[in-house]
Structures are given as structure tokens and as C-alpha cells.
Amino acid sequence: MGQGLWRVVRNQQLQHHGYNEQGYLCRERCRRIGADDANIAGRRNGQSGIDLYQLLKARKTRDEQGFINLEMLPPELSFTILSYLNATDLCLASCVWQDLANDELLWQGLCKSTWGHCSMYNKKHPPGFSYRRLYMQLDEGSLTFNANPDEGVYYFLSRGVLDDLPKEIAKFIFCTRTLNWKKLRIYLDERRDVLDELVTLHNFRNQFLPNALREFFRHIHAPEERGEYLETLITKFSHRFCACNPDLVRELGLSPDAVYVLCYSLILLSIDLTSPHVKNKMSKREFIRNTRRAAQNISEDFVGHLYDNIYLIGHVAA
């Protein structure tokens, strides 16, 4: 009875001073949240000299909402953000942050990520050189090549972007993915000296024959019809494959002529297995029998593995 009266009196005193149980809990919760926010802000301020958290949250006026002023960030962070932009967006960014977006390292990275090789990279740069201007020349030259290969190569040579050497042109083609493959095929058919250098850039060491042939045709696209150019490509590939794998040649008894026969067999098998117009697909046993008729020194197991690769992975020249 005494304890109950004490609780009643105590509650009346708390109410008199503006306290109650619910209000006390609310005030206590707010106090703890405020303390936690202060601790978080203190840790952020302690970790770096610049309060990035507050900087990212700050907005000067309603009209300025939407992006952060990169000049207020550390230079390393600003360059990292701009490095994710393509050339068009970087040009637009230079209208706002001219010094940052025109940095030579940013444009150098754009050049080398799109065109892995050009002769200008290894030359002593003339006065007034800039990687931004070089990017524009490389882009213009690539577009010109995709319209007319001879004019595109002349554009590169006349501006010193490429040296007039078959090896330099071959390296440029090998490291560039923006060239139209149909125009490139026409150009390589006319420039066999560049084609020879391009073949030597491939390294097929320790690669399975169908996989090596796929890599070869990714850089040098096969013609749509069988002809002299396709025979030339397969002949050059066969010699390069044997040169890169001397141990395999000795172990399996391969030769450039044998690899030439196997490549044609793989191409015909790829068409047979992937074409919707062929209803009766070639079986593994038929492929082994037909291939060994032309290349008798090749083991049956090796030819069987060739069939499995095409069956599981797909066309060698897709």
C-alpha cells in the first residue's frame, strides 16, 4: 500500500515538472541519435582533412542541385570520376571544368583504350602536341577508313599518326576494334604485306587448334565465300600455328599441310552443325572417318576432340 502511494506521488511530481514516461523516452532517444550523429561526423572529419560527407550533402541554392563541383574535391578523386567518361562527355565536362577535363592523362587514357597502338605514341611529341587533338585525328581517320580503307590509311600517314611501314599498320589494325571488318577484309586482301605482318602478331602457343582458329578469325575475318583469299588465310594460319607449337607438331606428327586439311574440316563441320538448312547433321564417327581419309597420320582421338570442341563451343569463324 505504501509503495503504491509513493508511485502516485512520484508521478504527480514528474507531471508537475513537465515530465512523463513517454516524453522522457522520446527525449532520451533524440539525445542518443544526436550523440551518434556527432560521433559519425567526428570520425569522418578525423579520417580526412576534407569533410566529404558534408561536401556531398551541401547545396548552395535550389538551382545548383544535381551535381557536385569537382574543383572542390581532391584532384585524385576528380580525375577518377572524369576517367569514366567517354570522349563526348569529357568534351562537355570541359565546358564546366576546363582545367580538369583537358588534362593530358585523361585523353591519353582514352586514346590508348580505343587504339592500343599508333606510331605517335612512341615518337617525340612536337610543340603544341596534345592527346585530345590526337584522339580527334584517330577518330576521324577510323571513320574515314570505314568509308574508304585507302583514304583512311592515307589520312593516318599524312598526319604522322602512323609510319608508312607494313608492321606499324599491322600493329594498329591488331590493337584497334573500331574498324569495319568488311572494309578491313578488302584492305588486307589488297595489302598482303600487311597481312603477313598481322599473322605474325598472333601467338598460338599451347592453344587447341579450334580455339586458335577462332582467335585468328576474330582479328582477320573470314570471307563469306570460299575462294583464293580464304585459302591464303588458312595457309598462313597453318604455318603460324606450327611455328608456335613445335613440340605439339612433333608429338602428333602435324605439318602445315595437315593443319591446313584440319582447318578446312573444322570450317565445314562448323557449317554443318550450326546451319539450320542442314537437317542431317554430321556424326562424330563420320567426321573422324572423313578427316582421316585426308590426313591419315592424325590420331583418331585427336580428331574426335576436334569434333567435341565444335559441337560444344560452336563455329570457328562466327
Secondary structure, 3 states (H helix, E strand, C coil): CHHHHHHHHHHHHHHHCCCCHHHHHHHHHHHHHHHHHHHHHHHHHHHCCCCHHHHHHCCCCHHHCCCCCHHHCCHHHHHHHHCCCCHHHHHHHHCCCHHHHCCHHHHHHHHHHHECCCHHHHCCCCCCCCHHHHHHHHHHHHHHHHHCHHHHHHHHHHCCCCCCCHHHHHHHHHCECCCCHHHHHHHHHHCHHHHHHHHHCCCCCCCCHHHHHHHHHHHCCCCCCCCHHHHHHHHHHHHHHHHHCHHHHHHHCCCHHHHHHHHHHHHHHHHHHHCCCCCCCCCHHHHHHHHHHHCCCCCHHHHHHHHHHHHHHCCCCC
